[in-house]
């Protein structure tokens, strides 16, 4: 099992014999290749529904992985034995800089069609601009001629963070079988592919969930000040001690202005907010002196 990438940061690849896909919602349509558009004979996925194909003569369906919810898998075997012959399927999604993704699949190296020469099976995650120009990609070699045969293996590229590049507008999770410029043969099977967006971690002190720690969050605390929880709003008790007071104010003030600010003028401090900002500042100072 090989891992190589055309980028040196932002990615961690994890390859294992057993595992499960990320619990987040799978963005892929038809991830088990069980649906196909009207096309050639049933044995050939002339058009794999919801997937974009390149070199469709090398893309056919096969028996599903044991335990799969569907009854088909995807077989990729490019018919060009030399050069840069590829068999590829992909989907395309809008994307933005700094988003984090997981990309996984089950793969199998068929004993009757073993990979030879430099031919490898790959998972690729590419990010592109609005003109479809490749910006960068992560490549995971999941099968080669030395891989064990007739065993379904779970593979995953985990926590891929797209770089801080404003030109990124789309991301392409892709399945490849390629000759890598040489002479090779054989096939690879894919099934139950998953592609998920990893949600950002919660921002401490962001009580209203708008992605910024500021006046709105302070007002949640102040609106429930000096009350037990319940009846006070649990959001006003980020310290989790069951009482809305100085501890909760310190959580907000300790992360003040963190995150992305809302549009200017969207929140105006109330007089009580301004007064308790000073009180909270004294509380923070007191806590530090007492530590």
C-alpha positions in Angstrom: 0.0 0.0 0.0 1.6 3.2 -1.1 1.0 6.9 -0.3 2.2 9.7 -2.3 1.0 13.3 -2.7 1.7 16.2 -4.9 1.5 18.5 -1.9 3.6 18.4 1.2 1.1 19.7 3.8 -2.6 19.8 4.6 -3.2 16.1 4.4 -3.0 12.9 6.4 -3.7 9.6 4.7 -4.8 6.6 6.7 -4.9 3.1 5.1 -6.3 0.2 7.1 -7.6 -3.3 6.7 -10.8 -2.6 8.6 -12.7 0.6 9.3 -15.7 2.6 8.6 -16.5 5.9 6.7 -16.8 9.1 8.6 -20.2 9.5 10.3 -20.9 12.9 8.5 -23.3 13.0 5.6 -21.8 11.5 2.4 -21.8 14.1 -0.3 -21.5 11.6 -3.1 -24.4 10.5 -5.2 -24.6 6.8 -6.1 -21.6 5.9 -3.8 -22.1 2.2 -4.3 -22.4 2.3 -8.1 -25.8 0.6 -7.9 -27.6 3.0 -10.3 -26.7 3.4 -13.9 -28.1 5.5 -16.8 -29.5 3.8 -19.8 -26.6 2.7 -21.8 -25.0 -0.4 -23.4 -25.4 -4.0 -22.3 -26.2 -4.5 -18.5 -22.7 -5.7 -17.9 -21.2 -2.3 -18.9 -21.7 0.9 -17.0 -21.8 3.0 -20.1 -22.8 5.9 -17.9 -22.5 5.5 -14.2 -25.3 7.6 -12.9 -24.1 10.8 -11.1 -20.4 10.1 -11.9 -18.4 11.8 -14.6 -16.3 9.2 -16.6 -13.2 9.3 -18.7 -12.4 6.2 -20.8 -15.7 4.5 -20.3 -14.6 1.4 -22.1 -12.5 0.5 -19.1 -15.3 1.0 -16.6 -17.7 -1.8 -15.9 -19.8 -3.1 -13.0 -19.0 -6.2 -11.0 -20.2 -8.1 -7.9 -20.6 -6.0 -4.8 -18.4 -6.2 -1.7 -19.7 -8.6 0.9 -21.6 -6.6 3.5 -22.3 -3.8 1.1 -25.9 -2.4 1.0 -25.9 -2.6 -2.8 -25.4 -5.3 -5.4 -22.7 -3.8 -7.6 -19.2 -2.5 -7.4 -17.1 -0.5 -9.9 -14.4 -2.2 -12.0 -11.8 0.0 -13.7 -9.4 -1.5 -16.2 -8.1 0.9 -18.8 -7.9 -0.7 -22.2 -4.8 1.2 -23.1 -1.8 -0.9 -21.9 0.8 1.7 -22.4 1.4 5.4 -21.8 -0.8 7.6 -19.8 -3.9 5.5 -20.2 -6.4 6.2 -17.4 -9.8 4.9 -16.3 -11.4 7.6 -14.2 -14.7 8.4 -12.5 -15.3 11.6 -10.5 -17.8 13.9 -9.0 -17.5 17.7 -8.6 -18.5 19.9 -5.7 -18.3 23.6 -4.9 -15.5 24.3 -2.4 -13.7 27.1 -0.6 -10.3 27.6 0.9 -9.5 26.0 4.3 -12.4 23.5 4.2 -11.6 20.0 5.5 -12.7 16.7 3.9 -12.5 13.0 4.4 -12.4 10.7 1.3 -12.7 6.9 1.7 -13.5 3.7 -0.3 -13.4 0.0 -0.2 -11.0 -1.4 -2.9 -10.2 -4.9 -4.1 -7.3 -6.3 -6.2 -8.9 -9.1 -8.3 -6.8 -12.3 -8.5 -8.0 -13.0 -12.1 -7.0 -9.5 -13.3 -3.9 -8.7 -11.3 -2.3 -5.3 -11.8 1.0 -5.5 -13.7 3.9 -3.2 -14.3 3.5 0.4 -13.1 -0.3 0.3 -13.2 -1.9 1.5 -9.9 -5.3 2.2 -8.5 -5.6 5.6 -6.9 -7.9 7.9 -5.1 -7.3 11.6 -5.9 -8.7 14.7 -4.4 -8.2 17.7 -6.7 -9.1 21.3 -6.1 -9.6 23.6 -9.0 -10.5 27.2 -9.9 -13.6 28.4 -11.7 -12.1 27.6 -15.1 -11.5 23.9 -14.0 -7.7 24.5 -13.9 -6.0 22.2 -11.4 -4.5 24.1 -8.4 -3.2 21.1 -6.5 -4.2 17.5 -5.5 -3.6 14.7 -3.1 -2.9 11.3 -4.6 -3.2 8.0 -2.6 -2.0 4.8 -4.4 -4.4 2.2 -2.9 -3.4 -0.9 -5.0 -0.5 -2.0 -7.1 1.0 -5.3 -8.4 2.2 -6.2 -4.9 -1.2 -5.8 -3.2 -2.9 -8.9 -1.8 -5.7 -10.3 -4.1 -9.4 -10.9 -3.6 -9.6 -9.0 -0.3 -11.7 -5.9 0.2 -9.6 -3.2 2.0 -10.8 0.0 3.5 -8.7 3.0 2.5 -9.1 6.6 3.6 -7.5 10.0 3.0 -8.4 11.8 6.2 -8.6 15.5 7.3 -7.6 17.0 4.0 -7.5 20.8 4.6 -7.7 22.8 1.4 -5.0 25.6 1.4 -5.8 29.2 2.1 -6.2 30.1 -1.6 -9.1 32.4 -2.7 -9.0 30.9 -6.2 -10.4 27.5 -5.0 -14.0 27.2 -6.1 -14.4 23.4 -6.5 -13.2 20.0 -5.3 -13.1 16.8 -7.4 -13.0 13.4 -5.5 -11.8 10.9 -8.2 -11.1 7.2 -8.6 -8.2 6.4 -11.0 -6.5 3.4 -12.5 -3.5 4.6 -14.4 -0.4 3.2 -16.2 1.7 6.0 -14.8 3.3 6.5 -18.3 4.5 2.9 -18.6 3.2 -0.4 -19.7 0.8 -2.2 -17.4 -2.4 -4.2 -17.2 -5.0 -5.4 -14.8 -8.0 -4.0 -12.9 -9.2 -2.6 -9.6 -12.6 -2.7 -7.9 -14.1 0.1 -5.9 -17.3 0.1 -3.7 -19.1 2.2 -1.0 -17.1 5.4 -1.6 -17.6 8.2 0.9 -16.7 11.9 0.7 -17.6 14.1 3.7 -17.1 17.7 4.7 -15.6 17.9 8.2 -17.4 20.6 10.3 -15.2 23.1 12.0 -14.8 22.7 15.7 -17.0 24.8 17.9 -15.7 28.3 18.7 -15.4 28.7 22.5 -17.5 31.6 23.7 -19.6 31.8 20.5 -22.9 31.2 22.3 -25.2 32.2 19.4 -23.3 30.1 16.8 -22.7 33.0 14.4 -18.9 32.2 14.1 -17.8 35.3 16.1 -17.4 36.0 19.9 -18.8 39.4 20.5 -21.7 41.5 21.8 -24.4 39.0 20.8 -22.8 36.4 23.0 -22.2 38.8 25.9 -25.9 39.7 25.8 -26.9 36.1 26.1 -25.0 35.9 29.4 -26.3 39.2 30.6 -29.9 38.4 29.7 -29.7 35.4 32.0 -27.4 37.0 34.6 -27.4 35.7 38.2 -29.8 32.8 37.5 -29.6 29.0 37.9 -29.8 26.8 34.9 -32.7 26.0 34.5 -34.7 28.3 34.3 -31.9 30.3 32.6 -31.0 29.5 29.0 -28.3 26.7 29.0 -26.5 28.7 26.2 -25.7 31.4 28.8 -23.8 28.8 30.9 -20.7 27.9 28.8 -18.8 27.1 32.0 -21.3 24.3 32.7 -21.5 25.0 36.4 -25.3 25.5 36.4 -25.2 29.2 37.2 -24.9 32.2 35.0 -22.2 34.5 36.4 -18.6 35.5 36.3 -17.3 32.2 35.1 -19.5 32.4 32.0 -18.6 36.0 31.4 -14.9 35.0 31.5 -15.5 32.4 28.9 -16.9 35.0 26.5 -14.3 37.7 27.4 -11.4 35.2 27.2 -12.2 34.6 23.6 -13.4 38.1 22.7 -13.3 39.0 19.0 -12.4 35.4 18.0 -13.8 34.2 14.7 -15.1 36.1 11.7 -16.8 39.5 12.6 -20.4 40.0 11.4 -21.2 43.0 9.1 -20.5 46.4 10.6 -23.4 47.7 12.7 -25.2 44.4 13.1 -24.9 44.5 16.9 -24.9 47.6 19.1 -23.7 47.2 22.8 -26.4 47.8 25.4 -25.4 50.1 28.3 -25.5 47.0 30.6 -23.2 45.2 28.3 -20.6 48.0 28.4 -20.8 48.1 32.2 -20.3 44.4 32.6 -17.5 44.3 30.1 -15.6 46.3 32.7 -16.8 44.0 35.4 -15.7 41.0 33.4 -12.3 42.5 32.8 -11.8 42.9 36.5 -13.0 39.4 37.0 -10.4 38.1 34.5 -7.7 40.1 36.2 -8.7 38.9 39.6 -8.7 35.3 38.4 -5.2 35.7 37.0 -3.8 37.4 40.1 -5.4 34.7 42.2 -4.0 31.8 40.2 
